[in-house]
């Protein structure tokens, strides 16, 4: 599985499981465990007090777009 908890081999299984149990399974995990969240993105999140997937999910989409430059 490499150094990450979620990689391409099991991301679909994770997505299916999280669809039904997202608050209990995925939300307590560190935001850095998300696929495609690299070190610099993780630093941006941590500077805004986004440490877990739950913190990220509760943020306003427009705020995240400004933060990530989308």
Secondary structure as GFF3:
##gff-version 3
##sequence-region A 1 70
A	DSSP	alpha_helix	11	25	.	.	.	ID=ss1
A	DSSP	three_ten_helix	31	33	.	.	.	ID=ss2
A	DSSP	alpha_helix	39	47	.	.	.	ID=ss3
A	DSSP	alpha_helix	53	57	.	.	.	ID=ss4
A	DSSP	alpha_helix	61	68	.	.	.	ID=ss5
###
